[in-house]
Amino acid sequence: MTSSLIALETFVGFRWLPADYWDLSIPVYLYLAVVAGGAYLAGASAWFRRTLGGGGGRLEPELIRWGFLIAVVSAAGAGLAVMSHLAVIYRALLFPIYLTNFSSWITIGTWILVLLSVIATLCLVLALFGEDAAGEDGQSLWPRAVVSKLGILPTVDRLVDRVRPPTGALVALHAVGSLFAVATIYTGFELAIVETVPLWNEPVIVPALFLTSGVAAGVGLTLAVSLLFEREIGQLAGGYAVAVGLLSGVSLLIAGIGWSEIAAGGMAANASHGALTEGTLAIGVLVVALGLALPLLVGVALGAAAALGRLPRSVERAGGPLLIASFGLLTVSGLLMRILFLLAAEQHPVVVVA
Amino acid sequence: MFYFDPNRCIGCHACSISCKQRHDRDADADDWRTVTHLERGEYPDFQELPVSMSCMHCHDAPCEQVCPPDAIVKREEDGIVTVNRDRCIGCHYCAWACPYGAPTYGDDGLMSKCNMCLGEGPGSGHGKPPKQKAEDGGLKLSCVDNCVGEAIKAGPVSEVMEEASEAAARRFENGAYNSRVIVEPMDEDSAAGMDDVADASINADDEGAAAIPAGGSDADGGASDWLNG
């Protein structure tokens, strides 16, 4: 061994940087933003089917309204969660003035979330009020009851019908909203560009995982809430269930690829992998895996049978609760997955080789 | 640009304490400059290496790139990275992006860090005129001024390079430490008599350390580097 090599190997030390800069409000924010996107896509796709495809049935309007309602509530929740973390909230509220760095994914994401919220709210109002909505029934119409108690329902119905855009403009509105819904993939990029954290620094895997799992949860939650009141699993519900199942399966696949990459990574990646395979976090990993696998099996099996009209009557009775339970687990596991991403994050240590 | 010579650092913390005093930081506040004592082995084969670190004022400033409100600025005039706390929203994104753990947060949740003594106190560097040399009336860096072993130096790259050894300059030019800081390699004298330690050194392959090239690329699955011998 040469003297220089001796010098090289004389001291190797590592200084691990603290990695507790974000609290649990951040994974809640990262999750609810994509759930809002997924729920919007559920509502918009049902709207497109109803408007352009001439579809009918009781479930369609329920999916539209619940989808947009969940999108609005989730987007609002995401906004509140992220603001609760900030030191100076009013600067975030004045984002057009303060958030000027468009190379930062937080700035990009703020605009996406705000615009999605605005479009989802518009779509919700148009779906809830007006002459057409007045002639319908369903549990998703509960906001009408609230407005009715205020004594302004006829006025709101007339107003909405008066300002309702023509079909072409509505198609454009829902299409643009769908683009913003898919753009909630930004939540993944917010983590993926952080080069100091190898668990996050996967520019394809993390955004893809966040998008597929979040959209699956958003669509699944919309379908689950709709099925709570419309117990019958028809062809339309079956189609959505298959979509949720497939998205869950894709999420599981992506997570598996990411898992193997982390396992084969460097020091910080190994530290993250170790944290995820030991103790409490390992239980969380199992719950997430189950939360993605169960909707895949239940959603595809039950959904395909229902979509093809081959769901046995004996299974149909248990099918609704089974779908609701599995999609509920999917919703929980999506949030848990993001919490694990935060708790297992390790920054590259500062390496000393002297 | 900072320069650090581990051969001259005695780990006395004069740099970090003087930084606190200069910038009126609480005694228990996060340090803008930290001295970490890295240890390995057990007596009698025990080694300790003090490492003094702060914001490196990186030429590619990862913190600046992720800061949503453009509160962090890499100044063209003198290369110092400053913080405009009147724009900071306290999102802590910069802390994740920084390879050196430099951003700190007080009770107000706003970010503060080393400003190369452009001013005194959190956020004081923002908007200040270009850094002047001490002989021209500029404020001398407290860490540099108080370092008893002259282990820390700072200044424009060209000036710091003149202070560096040929080996350190060559490594810097070859992209070591992502060209964010100049660090002297350990003297062979410092390593003298440590053959046993070297032989018993941790398995660098296992630790991922041996894979770290002089350039300190993170892509190899290694780590951000501060010192690479």
Contacts between the chains, C-beta under 8 A, distances in Angstrom:
chain1	res1	chain2	res2	distance
A	1	B	198	7.1
A	3	B	188	5.4
A	3	B	191	7.6
A	4	B	188	7.2
A	5	B	198	7.9
A	6	B	188	7.9
A	6	B	191	5.7
A	6	B	194	7.1
A	6	B	195	6.0
A	6	B	198	4.6
A	7	B	185	7.3
A	7	B	186	5.5
A	7	B	187	7.8
A	7	B	188	5.3
A	7	B	190	7.7
A	7	B	191	4.1
A	7	B	229	5.9
A	8	B	229	4.9
A	9	B	198	4.8
A	9	B	201	4.6
A	9	B	204	6.8
A	10	B	47	7.5
A	10	B	186	6.6
A	10	B	190	7.7
A	10	B	191	4.4
A	10	B	194	5.0
A	10	B	197	6.2
A	10	B	198	5.5
A	10	B	201	7.2
A	10	B	229	7.6
A	11	B	38	7.6
A	11	B	40	6.9
A	11	B	47	5.5
A	11	B	49	5.4
A	11	B	186	7.3
A	11	B	197	7.9
A	11	B	201	8.0
A	11	B	229	7.9
A	12	B	40	7.3
A	12	B	201	6.4
A	12	B	202	5.7
A	12	B	204	6.0
A	12	B	207	6.7
A	12	B	209	4.9
A	13	B	38	3.3
A	13	B	39	7.3
A	13	B	40	5.8
A	13	B	49	6.0
A	13	B	51	8.0
A	14	B	38	7.4
A	14	B	207	7.7
A	14	B	209	7.9
A	14	B	223	7.3
A	15	B	36	4.9
A	15	B	38	6.3
A	15	B	51	6.7
A	15	B	53	7.9
A	15	B	226	7.7
A	17	B	100	7.6
A	17	B	101	4.0
A	18	B	101	6.4
A	19	B	96	8.0
A	21	B	92	4.0
A	21	B	95	4.2
A	21	B	96	5.8
A	22	B	92	6.0
A	22	B	96	7.5
A	85	B	91	7.1
A	85	B	92	7.8
A	86	B	89	5.1
A	86	B	90	5.3
A	86	B	91	5.9
A	86	B	109	7.5
A	87	B	88	7.2
A	87	B	89	6.5
A	87	B	90	2.3
A	87	B	91	8.0
A	87	B	105	7.7
A	87	B	108	6.3
A	87	B	109	2.6
A	87	B	110	5.5
A	88	B	88	7.0
A	88	B	89	5.3
A	88	B	90	5.8
A	88	B	109	7.4
A	88	B	110	7.3
A	91	B	69	6.5
A	91	B	87	7.1
A	91	B	88	7.9
A	91	B	89	4.8
A	92	B	89	5.3
A	98	B	68	7.8
A	98	B	69	4.5
A	98	B	87	6.1
A	98	B	89	6.7
A	99	B	68	4.7
A	99	B	69	5.6
A	99	B	89	7.9
A	100	B	69	6.5
A	100	B	70	5.0
A	101	B	65	8.0
A	101	B	67	5.8
A	101	B	68	5.6
A	101	B	69	6.8
A	101	B	70	4.6
A	103	B	65	5.8
A	104	B	65	7.2
A	104	B	66	5.1
A	104	B	67	6.2
A	104	B	68	4.4
A	104	B	93	7.2
A	105	B	66	7.5
A	106	B	66	7.4
A	106	B	68	4.0
A	106	B	91	6.2
A	106	B	93	6.0
A	107	B	68	4.5
A	110	B	68	7.3
A	193	B	66	7.2
A	194	B	66	7.7
A	194	B	96	4.9
A	194	B	97	6.0
A	195	B	62	6.9
A	195	B	97	7.5
A	195	B	99	7.8
A	195	B	218	6.2
A	196	B	62	7.7
A	196	B	96	6.5
A	196	B	97	6.5
A	196	B	98	7.1
A	196	B	99	5.3
A	196	B	218	7.9
A	196	B	224	6.4
A	197	B	96	6.5
A	198	B	218	7.9
A	198	B	221	7.4
A	264	B	221	7.8
A	265	B	221	5.0
A	266	B	208	4.5
A	266	B	211	7.4
A	266	B	218	7.9
A	266	B	220	7.0
A	266	B	221	3.1
A	266	B	222	5.1
A	266	B	223	6.4
A	267	B	207	6.6
A	267	B	208	4.3
A	267	B	209	7.9
A	267	B	221	7.8
A	267	B	222	7.1
A	267	B	223	5.5
A	268	B	223	6.6
A	269	B	221	6.5
A	270	B	208	7.4
A	345	B	96	8.0
A	347	B	96	7.3
A	347	B	99	7.7
A	347	B	101	7.5
A	347	B	224	7.9
A	348	B	99	6.6
A	348	B	218	6.1
A	348	B	222	7.8
A	348	B	223	4.2
A	348	B	224	4.2
A	349	B	223	5.3
A	349	B	224	7.5
A	350	B	51	7.4
A	350	B	53	7.0
A	350	B	99	7.5
A	350	B	100	6.5
A	350	B	101	7.6
A	350	B	223	7.4
A	350	B	224	6.1
A	350	B	225	7.4
A	350	B	226	4.5
A	351	B	209	6.2
A	351	B	212	6.0
A	351	B	216	7.8
A	351	B	222	7.0
A	351	B	223	4.4
A	351	B	224	7.0
A	351	B	225	5.1
A	351	B	226	6.7
A	351	B	227	7.4
A	351	B	228	7.2
A	352	B	38	5.5
A	352	B	49	6.0
A	352	B	51	5.9
A	352	B	226	6.3
A	352	B	227	4.7
A	353	B	209	6.0
A	353	B	212	6.8
A	353	B	225	7.8
A	353	B	227	6.4
A	353	B	228	5.0
A	353	B	229	4.9
A	354	B	6	5.6
A	354	B	49	5.9
A	354	B	185	7.5
A	354	B	186	4.2
A	354	B	190	8.0
A	354	B	227	5.4
A	354	B	229	4.8
